[in-house]
Amino acid sequence: LFDDFLVLALAVNHNRHNLKTPNIHVLYHMAQNKQQIKPMLPFTFPDAEAHAASSSDAAAPSASEPYADESFTFTLTQDDGSRSFGFCRRLPRLPGVSRPVCLCVLSRRPWFSLFMRFLDIVRDKFELHTFVPAFVTAMQDAPLPRPGECFAVDSIVGDPRLGALRLATPVDDRPTGLDLEPLFSSLGIVKALRVLAALMLEQRVVFVADSLSKVSACAHGVLSLLYPLEWQHIFIPILPPSMISYVCAPMPFVLGVMSRDVHKLENEPMDTVMVVNLEDGCISGDASLLEEAQLPRALRE
């Protein structure tokens, strides 16, 4: 069902120059080799630097710390070209953990609704040293149901507190449970179709939003509209600030950038990039690029 599960916590420490630096601590890791998770850590807290700058206490983040309960999904591209999905639930804190926490399940199956429900269960029943390892191990060892069938979570885990919970598996490997509402409410139908046309033409597209959940949902959502075609190029729905130079890549891409990092794009030699601001619904870029990004009128209608 999935490849790995992690519980991560963000701490803000003072270095020898008395500067605040973020550190991501691994509280629970299903797999044994911790070196394998290093590449994915920046994606779970891509706004860690901003958090460090706003936090006034290294031991306990201030009351104004920005984290709230939100869900998002990042992707990792494997050596064989396949993609793994990191389904994340971020919370200000959980029982026994006073720092911001990220629950993350890593899978090659694009089953959004199933894994977000999976994370809901972990959040609601969270006990780091008892429930979490028992639940994760039981779900990992359970036989995968046939397409369209369900996991009977209570019988698999053997925990009566779970009640009659079910996790439904999709009938095929298409992305399931994607919410398209953020995309269409942010852009409207006409502009959303313009972005879709840009992807059909394999252009370079950068999504910008204030929240991880919105930029993630919109990036994944517009790619799902390509079905039955698939996006074969760079896809990073949440781009950590340390990787901002990816906007200069010469090949097609779809990237997601937080609004607070947009000013960093001004220092990059971007060429023919469509920038989609999901907060004000504005699409900007080279005039010829925008003119080209149109579906034929009959299809638009």
VOBA-1610 file (N, C-alpha, C; in pm, whole numbers, padded with zeros to 5 digits, always signed):
BEGIN
Leu+00083-00121+00000Leu+00000+00000+00000Leu+00086+00126+00000Phe+00194+00128+00077Phe+00281+00245+00082Phe+00423+00201+00111Asp+00518+00292+00088Asp+00660+00260+00101Asp+00719+00304+00234Asp+00666+00411+00291Asp+00724+00462+00416Asp+00624+00550+00487Phe+00642+00565+00617Phe+00561+00656+00696Phe+00651+00724+00798Leu+00634+00856+00814Leu+00719+00932+00905Leu+00638+01028+00989Val+00687+01051+01109Val+00639+01159+01194Val+00757+01252+01214Leu+00742+01377+01170Leu+00852+01474+01173Leu+00813+01594+01258Ala+00908+01650+01327Ala+00883+01770+01409Ala+00985+01876+01373Leu+00939+02001+01374Leu+01026+02113+01341Leu+01073+02183+01468Ala+01203+02199+01481Ala+01260+02274+01592Ala+01338+02393+01536Val+01344+02499+01613Val+01421+02617+01575Val+01534+02634+01677Asn+01657+02622+01631Asn+01773+02628+01718Asn+01856+02753+01691His+01936+02792+01791His+02030+02902+01776His+02168+02844+01745Asn+02231+02895+01637Asn+02365+02849+01608Asn+02467+02933+01683Arg+02595+02910+01655Arg+02699+02978+01732Arg+02703+03128+01705His+02639+03173+01600His+02629+03316+01573His+02498+03374+01624Asn+02426+03293+01703Asn+02298+03332+01762Asn+02192+03359+01655Leu+02205+03292+01542Leu+02104+03300+01438Leu+02011+03180+01449Lys+01886+03200+01418Lys+01788+03093+01429Lys+01790+03006+01303Thr+01805+02876+01320Thr+01809+02783+01209Thr+01707+02671+01233Pro+01633+02633+01130Pro+01535+02526+01146Pro+01600+02388+01138Asn+01552+02296+01217Asn+01596+02157+01212Asn+01473+02068+01213Ile+01472+01970+01124Ile+01361+01875+01116Ile+01404+01746+01185His+01333+01710+01290His+01365+01591+01368His+01273+01477+01329Val+01329+01359+01311Val+01250+01240+01278Val+01210+01172+01409Leu+01080+01179+01441Leu+01029+01117+01563Leu+00992+00971+01541Tyr+00948+00939+01420Tyr+00914+00800+01387Tyr+00941+00779+01240His+01002+00664+01208His+01035+00631+01070His+01014+00481+01052Met+00927+00442+00963Met+00895+00301+00945Met+01014+00223+00891Ala+01083+00277+00791Ala+01196+00208+00730Ala+01320+00220+00819Gln+01422+00144+00785Gln+01542+00140+00869Gln+01650+00239+00825Asn+01663+00261+00695Asn+01770+00344+00642Asn+01728+00491+00641Lys+01776+00568+00739Lys+01736+00708+00747Lys+01798+00793+00637Gln+01904+00743+00571Gln+01963+00819+00463Gln+01865+00835+00347Gln+01773+00740+00333Gln+01678+00745+00223Gln+01578+00860+00237Ile+01560+00910+00359Ile+01456+01012+00377Ile+01512+01153+00367Lys+01643+01170+00362Lys+01699+01305+00358Lys+01649+01387+00241Pro+01639+01330+00119Pro+01592+01413+00006Pro+01449+01464+00024Met+01366+01397+00103Met+01227+01437+00114Met+01200+01533+00228Leu+01293+01550+00321Leu+01269+01634+00438Leu+01237+01779+00402Pro+01308+01842+00307Pro+01275+01982+00274Pro+01133+02001+00221Phe+01074+01895+00166Phe+00939+01907+00111Phe+00832+01903+00220Thr+00864+01848+00337Thr+00765+01840+00443Thr+00754+01972+00519Phe+00863+02049+00524Phe+00861+02182+00584Phe+00932+02280+00490Pro+00876+02305+00372Pro+00943+02395+00277Pro+00946+02539+00325Asp+00863+02572+00425Asp+00860+02708+00480Asp+00930+02715+00615Ala+01023+02622+00640Ala+01090+02616+00770Ala+01172+02742+00798Glu+01234+02798+00695Glu+01316+02917+00716Glu+01230+03035+00760Ala+01114+03048+00700Ala+01024+03156+00739Ala+00977+03136+00883His+00955+03011+00921His+00915+02982+01059His+01026+03019+01156Ala+01151+02987+01120Ala+01263+03019+01208Ala+01275+03169+01227Ala+01249+03244+01121Ala+01261+03389+01132Ala+01153+03449+01220Ser+01036+03384+01227Ser+00925+03440+01304Ser+00917+03387+01446Ser+00993+03282+01476Ser+00986+03221+01608Ser+01080+03292+01704Ser+01032+03319+01825Ser+01111+03392+01923Ser+01166+03303+02033Asp+01129+03176+02031Asp+01172+03086+02137Asp+01212+02954+02075Ala+01338+02912+02092Ala+01386+02789+02030Ala+01318+02666+02085Ala+01276+02670+02209Ala+01217+02552+02272Ala+01068+02542+02244Ala+01001+02657+02239Ala+00857+02657+02217Ala+00821+02770+02121Pro+00774+02736+02000Pro+00739+02841+01903Pro+00639+02940+01961Ser+00647+03062+01916Ser+00563+03168+01969Ser+00418+03146+01929Ala+00329+03218+01997Ala+00187+03203+01970Ala+00151+03246+01829Ser+00238+03327+01767Ser+00209+03375+01633Ser+00264+03284+01524Glu+00320+03168+01565Glu+00377+03079+01466Glu+00271+03038+01363Pro+00311+03027+01235Pro+00214+03026+01127Pro+00146+02893+01098Tyr+00188+02785+01159Tyr+00138+02655+01118Tyr-00004+02630+01167Ala-00083+02570+01079Ala-00219+02530+01112Ala-00238+02389+01059Asp-00353+02332+01086Asp-00386+02199+01035Asp-00412+02211+00885Glu-00321+02158+00804Glu-00339+02163+00658Glu-00281+02039+00593Ser-00335+02007+00478Ser-00292+01889+00402Ser-00234+01932+00268Phe-00132+01860+00223Phe-00074+01887+00092Phe-00001+01762+00046Thr+00039+01763-00080Thr+00107+01647-00139Thr+00225+01694-00222Phe+00340+01632-00202Phe+00456+01660-00286Phe+00489+01535-00367Thr+00579+01547-00462Thr+00618+01432-00544Thr+00769+01420-00548Leu+00815+01297-00561Leu+00956+01266-00581Leu+00966+01180-00706Thr+01058+01214-00795Thr+01078+01136-00917Thr+01190+01036-00895Gln+01160+00909-00920Gln+01257+00802-00899Gln+01351+00790-01019Asp+01456+00708-01004Asp+01555+00690-01110Asp+01494+00633-01238Asp+01388+00554-01223Asp+01325+00494-01341Asp+01219+00584-01404Gly+01206+00707-01352Gly+01109+00801-01406Gly+00974+00796-01340Ser+00948+00697-01258Ser+00820+00688-01187Ser+00817+00790-01074Arg+00698+00819-01023Arg+00682+00919-00918Arg+00630+00856-00790Ser+00684+00905-00679Ser+00630+00873-00547Ser+00559+00998-00495Phe+00453+00976-00421Phe+00372+01085-00368Phe+00389+01091-00216Gly+00419+01209-00167Gly+00428+01229-00022Gly+00302+01297+00026Phe+00213+01221+00088Phe+00087+01275+00139Phe+00110+01324+00282Cys+00088+01453+00306Cys+00127+01515+00432Cys+00008+01578+00504Arg+00010+01568+00635Arg-00083+01641+00721Arg+00005+01716+00822Arg-00001+01848+00818Arg+00079+01932+00908Arg-00009+01988+01017Leu+00043+01986+01141Leu-00034+02030+01256Leu+00054+02114+01347Pro-00005+02210+01420Pro+00075+02292+01513Pro+00141+02207+01621Arg+00070+02103+01665Arg+00125+02013+01768Arg+00033+01893+01780Leu+00085+01789+01846Leu+00008+01668+01873Leu+00034+01626+02017Pro-00046+01536+02074Pro-00022+01492+02212Pro+00121+01442+02232Gly+00188+01503+02328Gly+00326+01465+02358Gly+00430+01535+02273Val+00387+01615+02174Val+00482+01688+02087Val+00435+01832+02078Ser+00509+01923+02138Ser+00466+02063+02146Ser+00508+02145+02024Arg+00589+02085+01935Arg+00638+02158+01818Arg+00551+02127+01696Pro+00561+02207+01590Pro+00490+02174+01466Pro+00528+02036+01416Val+00429+01961+01371Val+00447+01821+01333Val+00397+01799+01191Cys+00465+01711+01118Cys+00420+01669+00986Cys+00408+01517+00984Leu+00289+01468+00955Leu+00267+01325+00933Leu+00277+01302+00782Cys+00356+01206+00740Cys+00381+01188+00597Cys+00382+01040+00562Val+00301+01003+00463Val+00303+00866+00410Val+00348+00875+00264Leu+00444+00791+00229Leu+00505+00794+00096Leu+00458+00670+00019Ser+00402+00693-00100Ser+00349+00581-00179Ser+00360+00613-00327Arg+00369+00509-00409Arg+00366+00527-00555Arg+00224+00524-00608Arg+00127+00511-00520Arg-00012+00506-00562Arg-00075+00645-00542Pro-00130+00707-00646Pro-00187+00841-00635Pro-00328+00839-00579Trp-00342+00778-00462Trp-00474+00761-00401Trp-00494+00867-00294Phe-00528+00987-00335Phe-00533+01102-00246Phe-00634+01081-00132Ser-00755+01040-00166Ser-00858+01028-00063Ser-00823+00920+00038Leu-00769+00807-00007Leu-00736+00699+00085Leu-00626+00742+00183Phe-00519+00804+00132Phe-00408+00836+00220Phe-00437+00956+00309Met-00520+01049+00264Met-00558+01158+00353Met-00646+01106+00467Arg-00730+01007+00437Arg-00808+00944+00544Arg-00716+00866+00637Phe-00616+00802+00583Phe-00513+00733+00660Phe-00449+00829+00761Leu-00414+00948+00714Leu-00351+01047+00801Leu-00450+01101+00905Asp-00577+01110+00869Asp-00679+01151+00966Asp-00683+01055+01084Ile-00675+00926+01053Ile-00679+00824+01159Ile-00559+00840+01252Val-00440+00858+01194Val-00320+00875+01277Val-00332+00999+01364Arg-00381+01108+01306Arg-00396+01232+01383Arg-00495+01215+01498Asp-00608+01154+01470Asp-00714+01144+01571Asp-00680+01049+01684Lys-00600+00945+01655Lys-00567+00844+01757Lys-00421+00851+01798Phe-00358+00966+01776Phe-00212+00976+01786Phe-00158+00938+01924Glu-00073+00837+01925Glu+00011+00799+02038Glu+00141+00749+01975Leu+00247+00825+01991Leu+00370+00803+01914Leu+00430+00665+01935His+00428+00614+02058His+00499+00490+02089His+00408+00367+02095Thr+00278+00386+02080Thr+00187+00272+02087Thr+00103+00261+01960Phe+00008+00352+01943Phe-00084+00339+01830Phe-00014+00354+01696Val+00073+00455+01682Val+00136+00482+01552Val+00210+00360+01497Pro+00305+00300+01571Pro+00374+00184+01513Pro+00281+00064+01490Ala+00182+00044+01579Ala+00091-00068+01561Ala+00005-00050+01436Phe-00048+00071+01418Phe-00134+00099+01303Phe-00056+00092+01173Val+00059+00158+01168Val+00138+00163+01045Val+00185+00024+01004Thr+00235-00053+01100Thr+00283-00188+01069Thr+00170-00278+01020Ala+00054-00268+01087Ala-00059-00352+01047Ala-00106-00318+00907Met-00113-00190+00874Met-00158-00150+00741Met-00055-00187+00634Gln+00071-00180+00669Gln+00176-00216+00573Gln+00175-00366+00544Asp+00147-00447+00645Asp+00149-00592+00629Asp+00019-00648+00572Ala-00087-00569+00571Ala-00217-00619+00526Ala-00215-00647+00375Pro-00278-00755+00332Pro-00289-00782+00187Pro-00366-00669+00118Leu-00319-00631+00001Leu-00384-00523-00072Leu-00517-00572-00130Pro-00628-00508-00097Pro-00757-00552-00153Pro-00760-00540-00304Arg-00850-00613-00364Arg-00871-00599-00508Arg-00927-00460-00538Pro-00908-00411-00663Pro-00957-00277-00697Pro-01104-00259-00661Gly-01133-00147-00595Gly-01270-00115-00557Gly-01315-00172-00424Glu-01230-00254-00361Glu-01265-00312-00231Glu-01207-00226-00119Cys-01228-00269+00006Cys-01193-00187+00122Cys-01099-00260+00217Phe-01018-00179+00287Phe-00949-00227+00406Phe-01045-00215+00524Ala-01065-00323+00598Ala-01141-00316+00722Ala-01042-00283+00833Val-01022-00154+00859Val-00912-00109+00944Val-00921-00167+01084Asp-01041-00172+01142Asp-01054-00219+01279Asp-01009-00364+01294Ser-01044-00450+01197Ser-01005-00590+01207Ser-00856-00610+01177Ile-00800-00526+01090Ile-00657-00538+01058Ile-00571-00498+01176Val-00604-00385+01237Val-00521-00332+01345Val-00555-00398+01479Gly-00678-00443+01492Gly-00718-00505+01618Gly-00736-00406+01730Asp-00778-00285+01698Asp-00799-00181+01799Asp-00946-00144+01799Pro-01019-00177+01907Pro-01164-00150+01908Pro-01198-00002+01903Arg-01102+00085+01936Arg-01129+00229+01931Arg-01154+00278+01789Leu-01110+00202+01691Leu-01124+00245+01552Leu-01266+00228+01501Gly-01345+00143+01565Gly-01480+00121+01517Gly-01479+00055+01380Ala-01584+00073+01306Ala-01598+00008+01175Ala-01542+00097+01065Leu-01413+00131+01073Leu-01351+00216+00972Leu-01317+00136+00846Arg-01331+00202+00732Arg-01296+00140+00605Arg-01212+00237+00523Leu-01113+00183+00454Leu-01035+00259+00357Leu-01060+00197+00221Ala-01125+00270+00133Ala-01162+00217+00002Ala-01049+00234-00098Thr-01017+00128-00172Thr-00916+00136-00277Thr-00984+00169-00410Pro-00919+00248-00497Pro-00978+00285-00626Pro-00988+00165-00719Val-01062+00182-00827Val-01079+00074-00922Val-00963+00067-01021Asp-00881+00173-01030Asp-00764+00170-01117Asp-00660+00266-01060Asp-00552+00292-01134Asp-00441+00372-01083Asp-00451+00520-01116Arg-00567+00565-01164Arg-00584+00708-01184Arg-00586+00779-01049Pro-00539+00905-01042Pro-00548+00980-00916Pro-00692+00987-00868Thr-00714+00960-00741Thr-00849+00963-00685Thr-00852+01057-00566Gly-00965+01124-00549Gly-00981+01211-00433Gly-00923+01349-00451Leu-00883+01385-00573Leu-00831+01520-00598Leu-00945+01622-00591Asp-00920+01732-00523Asp-01020+01838-00511Asp-00990+01946-00616Leu-01077+01959-00715Leu-01058+02058-00821Leu-01116+02195-00786Glu-01188+02202-00674Glu-01251+02330-00637Glu-01149+02442-00620Pro-01033+02420-00553Pro-00937+02530-00541Pro-00890+02585-00675Leu-00872+02497-00773Leu-00825+02540-00905Leu-00928+02630-00972Phe-01053+02586-00976Phe-01155+02662-01049Phe-01202+02784-00971Ser-01200+02780-00840Ser-01239+02899-00763Ser-01131+03005-00769Ser-01004+02964-00785Ser-00894+03060-00793Ser-00883+03123-00932Leu-00906+03045-01036Leu-00881+03093-01172Leu-01007+03112-01255Gly-01114+03044-01222Gly-01230+03044-01310Gly-01208+02946-01425Ile-01313+02923-01501Ile-01307+02822-01607Ile-01213+02864-01721Val-01226+02989-01766Val-01150+03032-01883Val-00999+03027-01858Lys-00956+03080-01744Lys-00812+03081-01714Lys-00760+02941-01683Ala-00842+02858-01619Ala-00800+02720-01593Ala-00777+02645-01724Leu-00863+02671-01824Leu-00843+02609-01955Leu-00719+02662-02024Arg-00685+02789-01998Arg-00562+02844-02057Arg-00439+02773-02000Val-00441+02747-01869Val-00330+02674-01807Val-00324+02533-01861Leu-00441+02470-01876Leu-00443+02336-01934Leu-00383+02336-02074Ala-00414+02438-02153Ala-00357+02448-02288Ala-00205+02462-02281Ala-00156+02538-02184Ala-00010+02553-02169Ala+00055+02418-02142Leu-00011+02335-02063Leu+00045+02202-02035Leu+00036+02113-02158Met-00072+02124-02235Met-00083+02046-02358Met+00029+02082-02456Leu+00072+02209-02450Leu+00182+02255-02536Leu+00319+02237-02470Glu+00321+02173-02352Glu+00445+02144-02279Glu+00524+02271-02250Gln+00454+02371-02201Gln+00520+02495-02160Gln+00567+02485-02015Arg+00630+02591-01968Arg+00679+02598-01830Arg+00578+02679-01749Val+00532+02621-01638Val+00427+02684-01559Val+00468+02685-01412Val+00452+02801-01348Val+00479+02816-01204Val+00350+02862-01137Phe+00302+02785-01040Phe+00187+02823-00959Phe+00237+02894-00834Val+00165+02999-00793Val+00201+03076-00674Val+00078+03087-00584Ala+00096+03059-00454Ala-00016+03070-00359Ala+00039+03095-00219Asp-00050+03141-00132Asp-00010+03170+00006Asp+00004+03044+00090Ser-00072+02939+00056Ser-00073+02819+00140Ser-00023+02698+00062Leu+00036+02605+00137Leu+00083+02481+00076Leu-00034+02400+00021Ser-00144+02399+00094Ser-00258+02318+00051Ser-00313+02367-00082Lys-00321+02499-00103Lys-00377+02550-00228Lys-00284+02526-00345Val-00156+02557-00330Val-00065+02540-00444Val-00051+02392-00479Ser-00052+02304-00379Ser-00044+02161-00404Ser-00170+02111-00475Ala-00288+02150-00424Ala-00413+02103-00482Ala-00428+02148-00627Cys-00390+02273-00655Cys-00407+02326-00791Cys-00308+02263-00889Ala-00185+02243-00846Ala-00086+02181-00934Ala-00125+02037-00968His-00163+01960-00866His-00206+01823-00892His-00336+01821-00972Gly-00425+01915-00941Gly-00555+01917-01007Gly-00545+01941-01157Val-00463+02039-01197Val-00455+02071-01340Val-00388+01957-01416Leu-00293+01887-01352Leu-00233+01772-01420Leu-00333+01659-01438Ser-00427+01645-01343Ser-00527+01539-01356Ser-00619+01564-01475Leu-00633+01692-01516Leu-00719+01724-01630Leu-00658+01676-01763Leu-00530+01641-01760Leu-00466+01591-01881Leu-00508+01448-01916Tyr-00568+01378-01820Tyr-00603+01238-01842Tyr-00688+01222-01969Pro-00659+01124-02055Pro-00571+01008-02035Pro-00424+01030-02067Leu-00385+01152-02098Leu-00242+01180-02117Leu-00176+01198-01979Glu-00044+01194-01975Glu+00032+01211-01852Glu+00143+01313-01873Trp+00169+01392-01771Trp+00279+01488-01774Trp+00410+01413-01754Gln+00498+01422-01854Gln+00621+01343-01852Gln+00743+01421-01802His+00724+01547-01765His+00838+01633-01738His+00850+01664-01589Ile+00930+01764-01555Ile+00951+01801-01415Ile+00819+01842-01351Phe+00792+01784-01236Phe+00671+01820-01161Phe+00707+01827-01013Ile+00709+01951-00960Ile+00739+01973-00817Ile+00630+02066-00765Pro+00520+02012-00716Pro+00407+02096-00677Pro+00436+02187-00559Ile+00539+02153-00480Ile+00583+02241-00372Ile+00735+02251-00381Leu+00783+02368-00418Leu+00926+02386-00442Leu+00990+02452-00320Pro+01079+02381-00249Pro+01150+02444-00137Pro+01235+02561-00185Pro+01250+02664-00103Pro+01329+02781-00145Pro+01471+02746-00189Ser+01528+02640-00132Ser+01664+02602-00169Ser+01673+02549-00312Met+01558+02518-00373Met+01557+02465-00509Met+01498+02564-00608Ile+01497+02693-00572Ile+01429+02793-00654Ile+01491+02804-00794Ser+01616+02763-00811Ser+01681+02773-00941Ser+01619+02679-01044Tyr+01532+02589-01002Tyr+01464+02500-01097Tyr+01381+02580-01197Val+01343+02703-01163Val+01263+02784-01256Val+01344+02822-01380Cys+01474+02796-01379Cys+01559+02824-01495Cys+01580+02700-01582Ala+01517+02589-01547Ala+01535+02465-01623Ala+01492+02487-01769Pro+01568+02433-01865Pro+01536+02455-02007Pro+01426+02363-02059Met+01380+02268-01978Met+01277+02174-02023Met+01142+02210-01960Pro+01034+02154-02011Pro+00902+02185-01953Pro+00896+02147-01806Phe+00817+02224-01730Phe+00800+02192-01588Phe+00670+02249-01536Val+00625+02194-01424Val+00517+02250-01344Val+00570+02258-01202Leu+00578+02382-01150Leu+00633+02405-01017Leu+00533+02482-00933Gly+00538+02462-00802Gly+00457+02538-00709Gly+00545+02616-00613Val+00521+02746-00600Val+00604+02834-00518Val+00516+02908-00419Met+00562+02919-00296Met+00488+02996-00197Met+00501+03146-00226Ser+00396+03221-00196Ser+00395+03365-00226Ser+00513+03437-00162Arg+00551+03395-00042Arg+00660+03463+00028Arg+00795+03446-00043Asp+00803+03350-00138Asp+00928+03326-00208Asp+00928+03381-00350Val+00819+03448-00389Val+00809+03498-00526Val+00919+03598-00558His+00957+03680-00460His+01061+03781-00487His+01193+03717-00529Lys+01215+03591-00492Lys+01338+03522-00531Lys+01339+03489-00680Leu+01222+03483-00741Leu+01215+03454-00884Leu+01274+03569-00965Glu+01270+03691-00909Glu+01320+03807-00982Glu+01470+03800-01006Asn+01539+03721-00925Asn+01684+03709-00939Asn+01725+03593-01028Glu+01625+03522-01083Glu+01654+03406-01167Glu+01629+03440-01313Pro+01719+03396-01402Pro+01701+03425-01547Pro+01596+03333-01609Met+01470+03356-01573Met+01362+03273-01626Met+01337+03307-01773Asp+01304+03207-01851Asp+01278+03228-01993Asp+01146+03162-02030Thr+01054+03240-02086Thr+00923+03192-02132Thr+00854+03104-02028Val+00825+03163-01914Val+00757+03093-01805Val+00622+03158-01781Met+00518+03076-01769Met+00386+03125-01733Met+00374+03120-01580Val+00346+03235-01520Val+00329+03243-01375Val+00181+03257-01344Val+00128+03163-01266Val-00015+03159-01233Val-00032+03192-01086Asn-00081+03314-01057Asn-00103+03356-00920Asn-00242+03311-00876Leu-00247+03217-00783Leu-00373+03159-00741Leu-00447+03246-00639Glu-00381+03351-00590Glu-00446+03440-00493Glu-00529+03547-00562Asp-00477+03604-00671Asp-00554+03707-00740Asp-00604+03662-00878Gly-00575+03537-00914Gly-00623+03484-01042Gly-00553+03540-01163Cys-00437+03602-01145Cys-00365+03664-01256Cys-00268+03565-01320Ile-00265+03562-01452Ile-00170+03481-01528Ile-00077+03577-01602Ser+00052+03564-01580Ser+00148+03655-01642Ser+00258+03577-01712Gly+00330+03646-01801Gly+00438+03585-01875Gly+00458+03655-02007Asp+00544+03601-02086Asp+00572+03657-02218Asp+00444+03661-02302Ala+00422+03773-02372Ala+00298+03792-02447Ala+00275+03683-02551Ser+00381+03645-02622Ser+00366+03541-02724Ser+00334+03407-02661Leu+00390+03384-02543Leu+00362+03260-02470Leu+00216+03251-02432Leu+00161+03362-02378Leu+00022+03363-02335Leu-00072+03352-02455Glu-00034+03413-02566Glu-00118+03407-02686Glu-00123+03264-02740Glu-00012+03195-02729Glu-00004+03058-02781Glu-00084+02961-02694Ala-00093+02989-02563Ala-00156+02898-02468Ala-00307+02910-02476Gln-00364+02861-02585Gln-00509+02862-02604Gln-00552+02730-02667Leu-00655+02671-02610Leu-00717+02558-02677Leu-00800+02608-02794Pro-00817+02529-02898Pro-00904+02570-03010Pro-01043+02609-02957Arg-01102+02708-03019Arg-01228+02766-02970Arg-01335+02660-02947Ala-01349+02567-03042Ala-01453+02465-03028Ala-01434+02382-02901Leu-01308+02352-02868Leu-01281+02275-02748Leu-01303+02359-02623Arg-01267+02488-02628Arg-01289+02574-02514Arg-01438+02582-02480Glu-01519+02598-02584Glu-01663+02609-02561Glu-01722+02481-02505
//
